[in-house]
């Protein structure tokens, strides 16, 4: 693929372009993350459409066949998620009535997502088991696509052999463990391993932003778009903290204290970045987010886990 094509892409478009050739199943099961440009274009919320959506979600939560399925299942987890969805829905209605359309839209999306999670938890066991297997296979396709993309870009850009090798080894180790779990029918646990591999692969590609690399050569439409790119990168590393370091912290108080210090500094920097973005100083916000993500990388590596950064 021509570099000049990639120059016009945001992070999500870049990942999609690099992973070209992945199976249709992976593409269908993993909706592409919104690019900064997409998020910016969606910023204007239509009040009438939002009000209609609020009413539709209200009916979904109260009188749909899915709502009846949850009630009939009496599954505690499903009902707890249903109740949470209703709470978030009421907050969305309040935000709409208060004129905060962006907040109302975000809360409505959360309410709908939480409700569908409740529906899944209320599904019959055989349906749930099949879904777990399908989810596992779809995530495996996504990991393989990103891993292939990472290897190609690392080779194209002449990445450090040791760093690339360690990243690939980390991903392949999780994939192998996931396969072992899947053979025993433990698709949920296998999916968790694949989630780790997916995030490491994503972090590996996004880390190529530093220096003279493929992603650094992208021309962001604005500093605001670059800010959204950095928010996504920061979120990825926060998730890696939870997935890769949590168990190590629980068994090692000294490590927990060290990681907590890195994370606290990262959160402080991110808060400052969000404040700068609120003042429209996106150049400063980008700088602060880069520093925040660097702290998260240090936290993970301090726990003895190599990830690209």
N, C-alpha and C positions, 0 to 999 in steps of 0.2 A: 504494500500500500504506500502510496506517495506521501511523503512527509508533509507536503503542502496541504493535503487533505486533512491530516491530523492537526495541523496548525489552527484549524478553525473549530476544533472540538473542545468541549469541556471534559471534565474527568469521566463522566458517565459515557459520553460518546467515545472517548479514547479507549476505555475498557471494552466497549462493544466492538470497536473496530479491530482492536488487537486480538480479541477472541473470535474473530470471524472464522466460521467453519465449524463452530460448536453445533451440537445436534439441535434439531428443532424442539425437542422435548425440553432441553435446558432453557432455551429462549422462552418457551411458553410458561415454564414454571417459575422463572426468575424475572419478574418485570424489571426493566432497566431502571437504575436509579435516575432520578431527575437531574438533569444538568442544571448548572447555575442559570443559564439562559432560560430554561423551561420554567424554573421557579420564579424568575423575575417576571416572565410573561404572564404567569398565573397569579400575580400579586393582586390584580384588580378583581374583587369578589362581587358578583352581581347579587344585590340584596334580594330581588324577587326569586331568583333561582335558588338562593340559599334558603329562603323561607320555605320554598316547595320541598327542598331536600330535607329540611328539619321535620316537616310533617310526614314525609315518606319514612324516615328513619323511626319516627315515633310509632308508626303503624307496624314497622318491622319488629320493634322491640316488644310491642304489646299484643298484637293480634295475628301475627303471621304463623304459618305452619311451623317455621323454625322455632318461634317462641313457645308454641305448644309442645314441640319435641323436647325442648329443654325442661319444661315443667313436668312432662310425663316421665322423663328420665330420673328425676329426683337426684341426679348426680351432684354431690356437694360442690365440686370444683366448677362444674358447668353453671350451677345456679349462682355461685359467688361471682363468676365472671359476668353473668347476666345482670346481676345487681350492680356491679361496677359500671357496666355499660349504661345502665339507666341513670346512674349518678352523673356520669360524664355528659350524657345527653341533656340532662336538666341544666347543667352548667353551660352547654352550648346554646340552649334556648335563652338563658339569662343573658349571655353575651350578645345574642342577636337582638334581644329587646333593648339592651344597653347601647346598641349601635356599633359594637366592636365586631365587625364582620370577619376580619382575619382570625380572631380568636375563636369565634363561633364556628368557622369553617374547619379549623384545626381540631377543635373538640368534637365536632360531628364526625370527622374522619376517625378519630380515636374511638368514639362510641361504637361506630359501625364495626371497626376492626375487633374490638373487645367482644362484641356480641357474636361475631362469626367464630371467634375462638371458643366461646361458650357452646356454640352449636357443634363444633368439632368434638368438644369434650363430652357432649351428650350423645354422640353417634354410637350406634351399636358396635360392640367390640370388633366384629369381623371387618366392618367398614373402616374403623379406626386403624386396625392392623394393616390393611391394604394401603391406606393413605400414608402411613408411616413408611412403608416400603417404597411407595412412589416418590415421596418427598426425599428419601435417602438417595434414590437413583438420580433424581433431578439435580440434587445438590452435588452429587459426584460428577455429573456432566459439567456443571458450572466450574467446579474446582479444576477438573482436567483442562477445560478451556483456558482458564486464567493461568494455570501452571504453564501450559504451552505458550501462552502469550508472554509470560515473564521470561521464559527461556529464550524465545526469539528476540525480544527486545534487548535482553542482557547481552546476547551474542552480537546483535547489530550495533549496540552502543559500546561494546567492549567493557562490560562491567567487571569489577574485580572478581577474579576466579574464586577466591576463598569466600567472599561475601555471598556470591551467587550460589556457590555450592552449599553453604550452610543454610541458606534460605530454602533451596530446593529440598535439602535433606529434611528440614523441619516439616515442610508440606507433605513430602512422601511418607514420613513417619506417621503423620496423622491419617493419611489415606490408608496405609497398611493396617493401622489399628482399627479404623472404621470397617475395613473389609472383614477383619477377624470378628468384630462384633456382629456384623450383618450375617455372617455364616451361622452364628448362633441365634439368629432371629431377633437380635437386639438392635432394631433399626433406629429407635429413638436415640440410644447412646451413640450409635454409629453416625447419625446425623450431627450430633454435637461435635464429634471429632472432625467431621467434614466442615462444620462451621468454623472451627479453628483454622483449618487449612485454607479455607476461602479468605478469611481475614488476613492471614499472613501473606497470601498471594497478592491480595489487593494492596496491602501495605508495601509489598515489594515493588509493585509497579509504580505506585504513587511516590515512593522514595526516589525514583529516578528523576524526580523534579529538580533535585539539587545538582548544581554544577552544569556542565555542558551536556545535557541529556535530552532525550526525546521530548519529555513533557515540559521541560524548561523552555523548549523552543516554541511552545504554544504561545499564540498571541491572544491573551484574554481580551475580551471586548472592553472591559473596564476593570478597575481595581475592585469594584463591588462584586463582579463575577469571580475574580480571583479569590476574594474573601469567602464566597460560598464554597469554592473548591477546597479551601483550607479548613473550613468548618467540617466538611465531609471527611477530610483526612484526619482531623482531630477526633471526630466521633469514632472512626475506625480503630484508632489506637486506644481510646477509652474502652471499647469493647474487648480489645485484646488483653487489656489489664484484667478485666473480669474473667475472661476465658482461660488465660494462660497462667496467671499469677495467684489466683484466689486460693487454691489449695496449698500452695507453698507458703503463703502468708499465714494461713490458719495454724500451720505446724511450726512456725518460726517467728516468735514475737519480735526479735531484732529485725528480721527482714520486713515484717509487717510495718514496723516503725519507719524504716528507710523508704519503703514504697509509698507509704502514706505521705511522707514529706515531699516526695517527687510529685505525687498526684495533687497534693494541696497547692503546690506552686503552679502546677499546670492549670488547675482550676482558677486560681487567682489571675493568671495571665489571660485565660480565656474570657473571664469576666471583664477584664480591662479591654480586651479586643472587642467584645460585644458592645461595651460602652463607647469605644471609638467609632465603631460602625454606626451606632445610634446617632453620633455627631457627624456622620457622613465622612469621617476620616478613615477611608477604607485602606489606604496605604499603611497607616499605623496599625490598623486592625490586622492586616495580613502579617505584618512583622511580629506582632504579639502572638498570633496563632501559631506561627512557625516555631516560636520559642516555647509555646505551650506543648506542642507535639513533641519537640525535642526532649522535654522533661518526661513525657510519657515513655518515650523510647528508652531513656536512661533507667526508668523504673523497671521496665521489662528486662532489660539487659542486666540490671543489678540483681535480678532474681535468677540469673544464670540461664536465661533463654535468649538466644540470638534472634533478632529480627532486623530486617533492613531499616535504615532510618536516614 
